[in-house]
């Protein structure tokens, strides 16, 4: 077994389960973004996503619903990427999460 692939698989599982928030609105934004865009992000944006999903649900909700924006530029950038992805992508098959 290749250590790189098993480490990558473990990270992917961790990201998936940390992206499942238990709040349907957040799940509909985070899971599709993770599955469809995360692998194409550069390392800086991937790191920003990993940091973002450690935030509290109420903060994520406010940011992802565009009620307010994070103050930190890196965090604001990844939040805007997630919102833009949700607004421009058909994610109907995720509605049963």
Biopython code that builds the backbone (N, CA, C, O; Angstrom):
import numpy as np
from Bio.PDB.StructureBuilder import StructureBuilder

atoms = [
    (1, "UNK", "N", (0.851, -1.188, 0.000)),
    (1, "UNK", "CA", (0.000, 0.000, 0.000)),
    (1, "UNK", "C", (0.889, 1.242, 0.000)),
    (1, "UNK", "O", (1.825, 1.336, 0.794)),
    (2, "UNK", "N", (0.611, 2.162, -0.857)),
    (2, "UNK", "CA", (1.370, 3.394, -0.975)),
    (2, "UNK", "C", (0.985, 4.338, 0.160)),
    (2, "UNK", "O", (-0.194, 4.646, 0.335)),
    (3, "UNK", "N", (1.968, 4.799, 0.930)),
    (3, "UNK", "CA", (1.693, 5.681, 2.057)),
    (3, "UNK", "C", (1.075, 7.002, 1.620)),
    (3, "UNK", "O", (0.218, 7.551, 2.313)),
    (4, "UNK", "N", (1.521, 7.523, 0.442)),
    (4, "UNK", "CA", (0.966, 8.775, -0.048)),
    (4, "UNK", "C", (-0.520, 8.650, -0.338)),
    (4, "UNK", "O", (-1.300, 9.535, 0.012)),
    (5, "UNK", "N", (-0.915, 7.555, -0.975)),
    (5, "UNK", "CA", (-2.329, 7.400, -1.314)),
    (5, "UNK", "C", (-3.164, 7.129, -0.068)),
    (5, "UNK", "O", (-4.296, 7.605, 0.025)),
    (6, "UNK", "N", (-2.637, 6.385, 0.879)),
    (6, "UNK", "CA", (-3.408, 6.125, 2.089)),
    (6, "UNK", "C", (-3.515, 7.387, 2.942)),
    (6, "UNK", "O", (-4.544, 7.618, 3.577)),
    (7, "UNK", "N", (-2.467, 8.200, 2.963)),
    (7, "UNK", "CA", (-2.527, 9.467, 3.693)),
    (7, "UNK", "C", (-3.519, 10.416, 3.021)),
    (7, "UNK", "O", (-4.290, 11.101, 3.693)),
    (8, "UNK", "N", (-3.490, 10.447, 1.692)),
    (8, "UNK", "CA", (-4.421, 11.303, 0.950)),
    (8, "UNK", "C", (-5.855, 10.827, 1.151)),
    (8, "UNK", "O", (-6.766, 11.641, 1.304)),
    (9, "UNK", "N", (-6.060, 9.509, 1.152)),
    (9, "UNK", "CA", (-7.408, 8.958, 1.365)),
    (9, "UNK", "C", (-7.906, 9.282, 2.766)),
    (9, "UNK", "O", (-9.077, 9.613, 2.952)),
    (10, "UNK", "N", (-7.022, 9.188, 3.747)),
    (10, "UNK", "CA", (-7.410, 9.500, 5.130)),
    (10, "UNK", "C", (-7.760, 10.979, 5.270)),
    (10, "UNK", "O", (-8.731, 11.331, 5.941)),
    (11, "UNK", "N", (-6.967, 11.845, 4.636)),
    (11, "UNK", "CA", (-7.262, 13.278, 4.684)),
    (11, "UNK", "C", (-8.599, 13.560, 4.022)),
    (11, "UNK", "O", (-9.397, 14.346, 4.534)),
    (12, "UNK", "N", (-8.845, 12.924, 2.889)),
    (12, "UNK", "CA", (-10.098, 13.139, 2.161)),
    (12, "UNK", "C", (-11.302, 12.725, 3.018)),
    (12, "UNK", "O", (-12.304, 13.439, 3.071)),
    (13, "UNK", "N", (-11.201, 11.588, 3.676)),
    (13, "UNK", "CA", (-12.298, 11.144, 4.554)),
    (13, "UNK", "C", (-12.515, 12.127, 5.694)),
    (13, "UNK", "O", (-13.650, 12.460, 6.033)),
    (14, "UNK", "N", (-11.409, 12.588, 6.283)),
    (14, "UNK", "CA", (-11.525, 13.559, 7.377)),
    (14, "UNK", "C", (-12.190, 14.837, 6.881)),
    (14, "UNK", "O", (-13.073, 15.373, 7.551)),
    (15, "UNK", "N", (-11.783, 15.325, 5.732)),
    (15, "UNK", "CA", (-12.385, 16.535, 5.170)),
    (15, "UNK", "C", (-13.870, 16.332, 4.898)),
    (15, "UNK", "O", (-14.682, 17.216, 5.172)),
    (16, "UNK", "N", (-14.220, 15.176, 4.363)),
    (16, "UNK", "CA", (-15.621, 14.898, 4.067)),
    (16, "UNK", "C", (-16.450, 14.929, 5.352)),
    (16, "UNK", "O", (-17.490, 15.586, 5.405)),
    (17, "UNK", "N", (-15.998, 14.230, 6.371)),
    (17, "UNK", "CA", (-16.791, 14.155, 7.597)),
    (17, "UNK", "C", (-16.806, 15.470, 8.353)),
    (17, "UNK", "O", (-17.783, 15.768, 9.040)),
    (18, "UNK", "N", (-15.761, 16.257, 8.248)),
    (18, "UNK", "CA", (-15.774, 17.577, 8.887)),
    (18, "UNK", "C", (-16.598, 18.572, 8.076)),
    (18, "UNK", "O", (-17.057, 19.582, 8.609)),
    (19, "UNK", "N", (-16.785, 18.285, 6.787)),
    (19, "UNK", "CA", (-17.621, 19.147, 5.956)),
    (19, "UNK", "C", (-19.104, 18.855, 6.163)),
    (19, "UNK", "O", (-19.947, 19.706, 5.882)),
    (20, "UNK", "N", (-19.425, 17.668, 6.649)),
    (20, "UNK", "CA", (-20.818, 17.329, 6.989)),
    (20, "UNK", "C", (-21.111, 17.915, 8.352)),
    (20, "UNK", "O", (-20.666, 17.397, 9.375)),
    (21, "UNK", "N", (-21.857, 18.991, 8.356)),
    (21, "UNK", "CA", (-22.041, 19.763, 9.567)),
    (21, "UNK", "C", (-23.284, 19.370, 10.360)),
    (21, "UNK", "O", (-23.397, 19.707, 11.538)),
    (22, "UNK", "N", (-24.191, 18.680, 9.742)),
    (22, "UNK", "CA", (-25.445, 18.394, 10.426)),
    (22, "UNK", "C", (-26.458, 19.507, 10.227)),
    (22, "UNK", "O", (-27.601, 19.404, 10.673)),
    (23, "UNK", "N", (-26.044, 20.554, 9.567)),
    (23, "UNK", "CA", (-26.945, 21.643, 9.202)),
    (23, "UNK", "C", (-27.077, 21.568, 7.685)),
    (23, "UNK", "O", (-26.108, 21.795, 6.961)),
    (24, "UNK", "N", (-28.255, 21.255, 7.216)),
    (24, "UNK", "CA", (-28.504, 20.974, 5.810)),
    (24, "UNK", "C", (-27.968, 22.069, 4.894)),
    (24, "UNK", "O", (-27.365, 21.774, 3.863)),
    (25, "UNK", "N", (-28.184, 23.320, 5.261)),
    (25, "UNK", "CA", (-27.743, 24.435, 4.426)),
    (25, "UNK", "C", (-26.222, 24.414, 4.240)),
    (25, "UNK", "O", (-25.722, 24.661, 3.143)),
    (26, "UNK", "N", (-25.503, 24.119, 5.308)),
    (26, "UNK", "CA", (-24.038, 24.055, 5.202)),
    (26, "UNK", "C", (-23.594, 22.841, 4.407)),
    (26, "UNK", "O", (-22.670, 22.928, 3.598)),
    (27, "UNK", "N", (-24.247, 21.708, 4.635)),
    (27, "UNK", "CA", (-23.904, 20.493, 3.886)),
    (27, "UNK", "C", (-24.060, 20.710, 2.385)),
    (27, "UNK", "O", (-23.235, 20.245, 1.599)),
    (28, "UNK", "N", (-25.119, 21.418, 1.986)),
    (28, "UNK", "CA", (-25.377, 21.656, 0.556)),
    (28, "UNK", "C", (-24.343, 22.576, -0.090)),
    (28, "UNK", "O", (-24.217, 22.605, -1.315)),
    (29, "UNK", "N", (-23.619, 23.310, 0.709)),
    (29, "UNK", "CA", (-22.571, 24.172, 0.177)),
    (29, "UNK", "C", (-21.196, 23.522, 0.268)),
    (29, "UNK", "O", (-20.414, 23.577, -0.681)),
    (30, "UNK", "N", (-20.907, 22.916, 1.399)),
    (30, "UNK", "CA", (-19.556, 22.397, 1.638)),
    (30, "UNK", "C", (-19.257, 21.084, 0.915)),
    (30, "UNK", "O", (-18.190, 20.941, 0.318)),
    (31, "UNK", "N", (-20.180, 20.129, 0.960)),
    (31, "UNK", "CA", (-19.924, 18.809, 0.365)),
    (31, "UNK", "C", (-19.706, 18.912, -1.151)),
    (31, "UNK", "O", (-18.720, 18.369, -1.648)),
    (32, "UNK", "N", (-20.585, 19.584, -1.903)),
    (32, "UNK", "CA", (-20.340, 19.693, -3.348)),
    (32, "UNK", "C", (-19.028, 20.418, -3.664)),
    (32, "UNK", "O", (-18.315, 20.040, -4.593)),
    (33, "UNK", "N", (-18.716, 21.461, -2.888)),
    (33, "UNK", "CA", (-17.467, 22.171, -3.123)),
    (33, "UNK", "C", (-16.277, 21.243, -2.893)),
    (33, "UNK", "O", (-15.345, 21.212, -3.696)),
    (34, "UNK", "N", (-16.310, 20.499, -1.812)),
    (34, "UNK", "CA", (-15.233, 19.554, -1.527)),
    (34, "UNK", "C", (-15.095, 18.541, -2.654)),
    (34, "UNK", "O", (-13.990, 18.292, -3.135)),
    (35, "UNK", "N", (-16.190, 17.968, -3.068)),
    (35, "UNK", "CA", (-16.142, 16.906, -4.074)),
    (35, "UNK", "C", (-15.830, 17.399, -5.482)),
    (35, "UNK", "O", (-15.226, 16.676, -6.274)),
    (36, "UNK", "N", (-16.237, 18.619, -5.795)),
    (36, "UNK", "CA", (-16.092, 19.092, -7.176)),
    (36, "UNK", "C", (-14.945, 20.071, -7.391)),
    (36, "UNK", "O", (-14.457, 20.194, -8.515)),
    (37, "UNK", "N", (-14.502, 20.763, -6.362)),
    (37, "UNK", "CA", (-13.508, 21.815, -6.564)),
    (37, "UNK", "C", (-12.225, 21.659, -5.757)),
    (37, "UNK", "O", (-11.172, 22.132, -6.184)),
    (38, "UNK", "N", (-12.292, 21.005, -4.599)),
    (38, "UNK", "CA", (-11.156, 20.982, -3.677)),
    (38, "UNK", "C", (-9.872, 20.497, -4.341)),
    (38, "UNK", "O", (-8.823, 21.118, -4.164)),
    (39, "UNK", "N", (-9.927, 19.417, -5.089)),
    (39, "UNK", "CA", (-8.717, 18.849, -5.695)),
    (39, "UNK", "C", (-8.051, 19.792, -6.697)),
    (39, "UNK", "O", (-6.850, 19.682, -6.942)),
    (40, "UNK", "N", (-8.809, 20.707, -7.271)),
    (40, "UNK", "CA", (-8.260, 21.645, -8.252)),
    (40, "UNK", "C", (-7.720, 22.933, -7.618)),
    (40, "UNK", "O", (-7.133, 23.766, -8.308)),
    (41, "UNK", "N", (-7.917, 23.094, -6.318)),
    (41, "UNK", "CA", (-7.420, 24.289, -5.633)),
    (41, "UNK", "C", (-5.908, 24.205, -5.451)),
    (41, "UNK", "O", (-5.337, 23.117, -5.375)),
    (42, "UNK", "N", (-5.273, 25.374, -5.383)),
    (42, "UNK", "CA", (-3.848, 25.350, -5.055)),
    (42, "UNK", "C", (-3.696, 25.077, -3.556)),
    (42, "UNK", "O", (-4.676, 25.103, -2.811)),
    (43, "UNK", "N", (-2.489, 24.822, -3.133)),
    (43, "UNK", "CA", (-2.241, 24.429, -1.741)),
    (43, "UNK", "C", (-2.724, 25.482, -0.748)),
    (43, "UNK", "O", (-3.238, 25.148, 0.319)),
    (44, "UNK", "N", (-2.558, 26.743, -1.100)),
    (44, "UNK", "CA", (-2.997, 27.828, -0.207)),
    (44, "UNK", "C", (-4.510, 27.785, 0.018)),
    (44, "UNK", "O", (-4.984, 27.931, 1.145)),
    (45, "UNK", "N", (-5.261, 27.583, -1.067)),
    (45, "UNK", "CA", (-6.713, 27.534, -0.944)),
    (45, "UNK", "C", (-7.171, 26.239, -0.267)),
    (45, "UNK", "O", (-8.149, 26.248, 0.480)),
    (46, "UNK", "N", (-6.482, 25.137, -0.517)),
    (46, "UNK", "CA", (-6.805, 23.896, 0.193)),
    (46, "UNK", "C", (-6.582, 24.074, 1.691)),
    (46, "UNK", "O", (-7.397, 23.624, 2.496)),
    (47, "UNK", "N", (-5.499, 24.716, 2.066)),
    (47, "UNK", "CA", (-5.231, 24.981, 3.484)),
    (47, "UNK", "C", (-6.312, 25.880, 4.077)),
    (47, "UNK", "O", (-6.733, 25.681, 5.216)),
    (48, "UNK", "N", (-6.757, 26.864, 3.309)),
    (48, "UNK", "CA", (-7.823, 27.758, 3.778)),
    (48, "UNK", "C", (-9.113, 26.973, 4.002)),
    (48, "UNK", "O", (-9.829, 27.226, 4.971)),
    (49, "UNK", "N", (-9.417, 26.024, 3.121)),
    (49, "UNK", "CA", (-10.617, 25.199, 3.299)),
    (49, "UNK", "C", (-10.493, 24.346, 4.562)),
    (49, "UNK", "O", (-11.434, 24.257, 5.350)),
    (50, "UNK", "N", (-9.332, 23.723, 4.751)),
    (50, "UNK", "CA", (-9.131, 22.883, 5.933)),
    (50, "UNK", "C", (-9.286, 23.693, 7.211)),
    (50, "UNK", "O", (-9.825, 23.195, 8.200)),
    (51, "UNK", "N", (-8.823, 24.918, 7.200)),
    (51, "UNK", "CA", (-8.975, 25.799, 8.357)),
    (51, "UNK", "C", (-10.431, 26.223, 8.528)),
    (51, "UNK", "O", (-10.947, 26.282, 9.644)),
    (52, "UNK", "N", (-11.076, 26.514, 7.420)),
    (52, "UNK", "CA", (-12.467, 26.973, 7.452)),
    (52, "UNK", "C", (-13.383, 25.957, 8.123)),
    (52, "UNK", "O", (-14.228, 26.334, 8.936)),
    (53, "UNK", "N", (-13.233, 24.697, 7.801)),
    (53, "UNK", "CA", (-14.179, 23.712, 8.333)),
    (53, "UNK", "C", (-13.985, 23.433, 9.825)),
    (53, "UNK", "O", (-14.753, 22.675, 10.419)),
    (54, "UNK", "N", (-12.974, 24.035, 10.425)),
    (54, "UNK", "CA", (-12.813, 23.956, 11.872)),
    (54, "UNK", "C", (-13.578, 25.054, 12.602)),
    (54, "UNK", "O", (-13.620, 25.075, 13.832)),
    (55, "UNK", "N", (-14.178, 25.957, 11.848)),
    (55, "UNK", "CA", (-14.938, 27.060, 12.446)),
    (55, "UNK", "C", (-16.278, 26.572, 12.999)),
    (55, "UNK", "O", (-16.746, 25.484, 12.661)),
    (56, "UNK", "N", (-16.868, 27.375, 13.832)),
    (56, "UNK", "CA", (-18.180, 27.081, 14.418)),
    (56, "UNK", "C", (-19.272, 27.183, 13.355)),
    (56, "UNK", "O", (-19.187, 27.995, 12.433)),
    (57, "UNK", "N", (-20.299, 26.343, 13.502)),
    (57, "UNK", "CA", (-21.394, 26.326, 12.532)),
    (57, "UNK", "C", (-22.058, 27.688, 12.360)),
    (57, "UNK", "O", (-22.370, 28.081, 11.236)),
    (58, "UNK", "N", (-22.279, 28.408, 13.445)),
    (58, "UNK", "CA", (-22.967, 29.697, 13.332)),
    (58, "UNK", "C", (-22.132, 30.698, 12.529)),
    (58, "UNK", "O", (-22.695, 31.526, 11.812)),
    (59, "UNK", "N", (-20.800, 30.639, 12.635)),
    (59, "UNK", "CA", (-19.956, 31.515, 11.833)),
    (59, "UNK", "C", (-19.999, 31.094, 10.360)),
    (59, "UNK", "O", (-20.140, 31.933, 9.471)),
    (60, "UNK", "N", (-19.876, 29.800, 10.115)),
    (60, "UNK", "CA", (-19.962, 29.299, 8.737)),
    (60, "UNK", "C", (-21.288, 29.686, 8.099)),
    (60, "UNK", "O", (-21.332, 30.131, 6.953)),
    (61, "UNK", "N", (-22.358, 29.512, 8.848)),
    (61, "UNK", "CA", (-23.688, 29.838, 8.326)),
    (61, "UNK", "C", (-23.764, 31.314, 7.944)),
    (61, "UNK", "O", (-24.224, 31.640, 6.849)),
    (62, "UNK", "N", (-23.327, 32.204, 8.818)),
    (62, "UNK", "CA", (-23.382, 33.638, 8.536)),
    (62, "UNK", "C", (-22.551, 33.985, 7.305)),
    (62, "UNK", "O", (-22.979, 34.782, 6.470)),
    (63, "UNK", "N", (-21.380, 33.397, 7.194)),
    (63, "UNK", "CA", (-20.505, 33.689, 6.056)),
    (63, "UNK", "C", (-21.056, 33.112, 4.758)),
    (63, "UNK", "O", (-21.113, 33.802, 3.740)),
    (64, "UNK", "N", (-21.463, 31.844, 4.797)),
    (64, "UNK", "CA", (-21.909, 31.185, 3.571)),
    (64, "UNK", "C", (-23.287, 31.652, 3.102)),
    (64, "UNK", "O", (-23.635, 31.483, 1.934)),
    (65, "UNK", "N", (-24.063, 32.233, 4.003)),
    (65, "UNK", "CA", (-25.343, 32.826, 3.622)),
    (65, "UNK", "C", (-25.176, 34.306, 3.263)),
    (65, "UNK", "O", (-26.159, 35.007, 3.024)),
    (66, "UNK", "N", (-23.944, 34.768, 3.228)),
    (66, "UNK", "CA", (-23.582, 36.142, 2.867)),
    (66, "UNK", "C", (-24.190, 37.183, 3.790)),
    (66, "UNK", "O", (-24.485, 38.300, 3.365)),
    (67, "UNK", "N", (-24.375, 36.825, 5.042)),
    (67, "UNK", "CA", (-24.853, 37.806, 6.026)),
    (67, "UNK", "C", (-23.708, 38.669, 6.519)),
    (67, "UNK", "O", (-23.905, 39.818, 6.913)),
    (68, "UNK", "N", (-22.531, 38.114, 6.493)),
    (68, "UNK", "CA", (-21.298, 38.842, 6.811)),
    (68, "UNK", "C", (-20.146, 38.079, 6.178)),
    (68, "UNK", "O", (-20.316, 36.950, 5.720)),
    (69, "UNK", "N", (-18.965, 38.707, 6.155)),
    (69, "UNK", "CA", (-17.784, 38.080, 5.576)),
    (69, "UNK", "C", (-16.716, 37.944, 6.642)),
    (69, "UNK", "O", (-16.618, 38.780, 7.541)),
    (70, "UNK", "N", (-15.923, 36.906, 6.548)),
    (70, "UNK", "CA", (-14.809, 36.773, 7.500)),
    (70, "UNK", "C", (-13.843, 37.948, 7.345)),
    (70, "UNK", "O", (-13.668, 38.473, 6.246)),
    (71, "UNK", "N", (-13.228, 38.350, 8.437)),
    (71, "UNK", "CA", (-12.273, 39.454, 8.383)),
    (71, "UNK", "C", (-10.959, 39.026, 7.742)),
    (71, "UNK", "O", (-10.347, 39.799, 7.005)),
    (72, "UNK", "N", (-10.525, 37.811, 8.016)),
    (72, "UNK", "CA", (-9.250, 37.326, 7.486)),
    (72, "UNK", "C", (-9.352, 37.128, 5.971)),
    (72, "UNK", "O", (-10.257, 36.435, 5.505)),
    (73, "UNK", "N", (-8.440, 37.725, 5.195)),
    (73, "UNK", "CA", (-8.511, 37.652, 3.732)),
    (73, "UNK", "C", (-8.516, 36.224, 3.170)),
    (73, "UNK", "O", (-9.280, 35.938, 2.248)),
    (74, "UNK", "N", (-7.694, 35.336, 3.695)),
    (74, "UNK", "CA", (-7.656, 33.952, 3.186)),
    (74, "UNK", "C", (-9.001, 33.260, 3.409)),
    (74, "UNK", "O", (-9.501, 32.553, 2.534)),
    (75, "UNK", "N", (-9.568, 33.472, 4.573)),
    (75, "UNK", "CA", (-10.855, 32.863, 4.890)),
    (75, "UNK", "C", (-11.957, 33.469, 4.030)),
    (75, "UNK", "O", (-12.826, 32.754, 3.533)),
    (76, "UNK", "N", (-11.921, 34.782, 3.856)),
    (76, "UNK", "CA", (-12.921, 35.453, 3.021)),
    (76, "UNK", "C", (-12.837, 34.923, 1.587)),
    (76, "UNK", "O", (-13.863, 34.700, 0.944)),
    (77, "UNK", "N", (-11.633, 34.726, 1.097)),
    (77, "UNK", "CA", (-11.450, 34.231, -0.274)),
    (77, "UNK", "C", (-12.075, 32.851, -0.455)),
    (77, "UNK", "O", (-12.790, 32.636, -1.435)),
    (78, "UNK", "N", (-11.833, 31.912, 0.452)),
    (78, "UNK", "CA", (-12.374, 30.558, 0.300)),
    (78, "UNK", "C", (-13.889, 30.568, 0.473)),
    (78, "UNK", "O", (-14.587, 29.818, -0.209)),
    (79, "UNK", "N", (-14.406, 31.393, 1.365)),
    (79, "UNK", "CA", (-15.861, 31.495, 1.536)),
    (79, "UNK", "C", (-16.497, 31.993, 0.242)),
    (79, "UNK", "O", (-17.519, 31.460, -0.190)),
    (80, "UNK", "N", (-15.906, 33.001, -0.374)),
    (80, "UNK", "CA", (-16.451, 33.522, -1.629)),
    (80, "UNK", "C", (-16.378, 32.472, -2.734)),
    (80, "UNK", "O", (-17.276, 32.394, -3.572)),
    (81, "UNK", "N", (-15.333, 31.675, -2.744)),
    (81, "UNK", "CA", (-15.222, 30.602, -3.730)),
    (81, "UNK", "C", (-16.346, 29.571, -3.541)),
    (81, "UNK", "O", (-16.931, 29.104, -4.518)),
    (82, "UNK", "N", (-16.641, 29.226, -2.304)),
    (82, "UNK", "CA", (-17.700, 28.256, -2.014)),
    (82, "UNK", "C", (-19.056, 28.817, -2.423)),
    (82, "UNK", "O", (-19.852, 28.124, -3.056)),
    (83, "UNK", "N", (-19.319, 30.056, -2.067)),
    (83, "UNK", "CA", (-20.590, 30.698, -2.423)),
    (83, "UNK", "C", (-20.737, 30.780, -3.940)),
    (83, "UNK", "O", (-21.796, 30.467, -4.483)),
    (84, "UNK", "N", (-19.681, 31.198, -4.614)),
    (84, "UNK", "CA", (-19.730, 31.286, -6.077)),
    (84, "UNK", "C", (-19.974, 29.915, -6.702)),
    (84, "UNK", "O", (-20.752, 29.792, -7.649)),
    (85, "UNK", "N", (-19.325, 28.904, -6.186)),
    (85, "UNK", "CA", (-19.525, 27.548, -6.707)),
    (85, "UNK", "C", (-20.986, 27.131, -6.539)),
    (85, "UNK", "O", (-21.583, 26.579, -7.464)),
    (86, "UNK", "N", (-21.555, 27.389, -5.381)),
    (86, "UNK", "CA", (-22.948, 27.016, -5.129)),
    (86, "UNK", "C", (-23.904, 27.755, -6.055)),
    (86, "UNK", "O", (-24.913, 27.196, -6.484)),
    (87, "UNK", "N", (-23.595, 28.995, -6.358)),
    (87, "UNK", "CA", (-24.483, 29.799, -7.193)),
    (87, "UNK", "C", (-24.376, 29.463, -8.676)),
    (87, "UNK", "O", (-25.275, 29.797, -9.448)),
    (88, "UNK", "N", (-23.302, 28.816, -9.080)),
    (88, "UNK", "CA", (-23.088, 28.565, -10.509)),
    (88, "UNK", "C", (-23.117, 27.087, -10.875)),
    (88, "UNK", "O", (-22.854, 26.737, -12.026)),
    (89, "UNK", "N", (-23.429, 26.222, -9.933)),
    (89, "UNK", "CA", (-23.392, 24.783, -10.175)),
    (89, "UNK", "C", (-24.741, 24.166, -9.827)),
    (89, "UNK", "O", (-25.367, 24.539, -8.835)),
    (90, "UNK", "N", (-25.179, 23.227, -10.643)),
    (90, "UNK", "CA", (-26.410, 22.489, -10.362)),
    (90, "UNK", "C", (-26.070, 21.342, -9.421)),
    (90, "UNK", "O", (-25.405, 20.386, -9.819)),
    (91, "UNK", "N", (-26.518, 21.434, -8.190)),
    (91, "UNK", "CA", (-26.220, 20.414, -7.184)),
    (91, "UNK", "C", (-27.472, 19.717, -6.685)),
    (91, "UNK", "O", (-27.554, 19.343, -5.515)),
    (92, "UNK", "N", (-28.451, 19.540, -7.566)),
    (92, "UNK", "CA", (-29.706, 18.919, -7.157)),
    (92, "UNK", "C", (-29.526, 17.525, -6.570)),
    (92, "UNK", "O", (-30.275, 17.139, -5.672)),
    (93, "UNK", "N", (-28.557, 16.766, -7.051)),
    (93, "UNK", "CA", (-28.383, 15.401, -6.536)),
    (93, "UNK", "C", (-27.867, 15.379, -5.094)),
    (93, "UNK", "O", (-27.834, 14.316, -4.473)),
    (94, "UNK", "N", (-27.467, 16.528, -4.555)),
    (94, "UNK", "CA", (-27.032, 16.602, -3.148)),
    (94, "UNK", "C", (-28.198, 16.906, -2.202)),
    (94, "UNK", "O", (-28.019, 16.895, -0.984)),
    (95, "UNK", "N", (-29.342, 17.166, -2.726)),
    (95, "UNK", "CA", (-30.476, 17.552, -1.883)),
    (95, "UNK", "C", (-30.911, 16.447, -0.915)),
    (95, "UNK", "O", (-31.660, 16.714, 0.025)),
    (96, "UNK", "N", (-30.458, 15.231, -1.129)),
    (96, "UNK", "CA", (-30.842, 14.122, -0.252)),
    (96, "UNK", "C", (-29.788, 13.834, 0.807)),
    (96, "UNK", "O", (-29.848, 12.789, 1.455)),
    (97, "UNK", "N", (-28.828, 14.725, 1.002)),
    (97, "UNK", "CA", (-27.803, 14.527, 2.033)),
    (97, "UNK", "C", (-28.421, 14.305, 3.398)),
    (97, "UNK", "O", (-27.700, 14.121, 4.379)),
]
sb = StructureBuilder()
sb.init_structure("model")
sb.init_model(0)
sb.init_chain("A")
sb.init_seg("    ")
for serial, (resi, resn, name, xyz) in enumerate(atoms, 1):
    if name == "N":
        sb.init_residue(resn, " ", resi, " ")
    sb.init_atom(name, np.array(xyz, "f"), 0.0, 1.0, " ", f" {name:<3s}", serial, name[0])
structure = sb.get_structure()
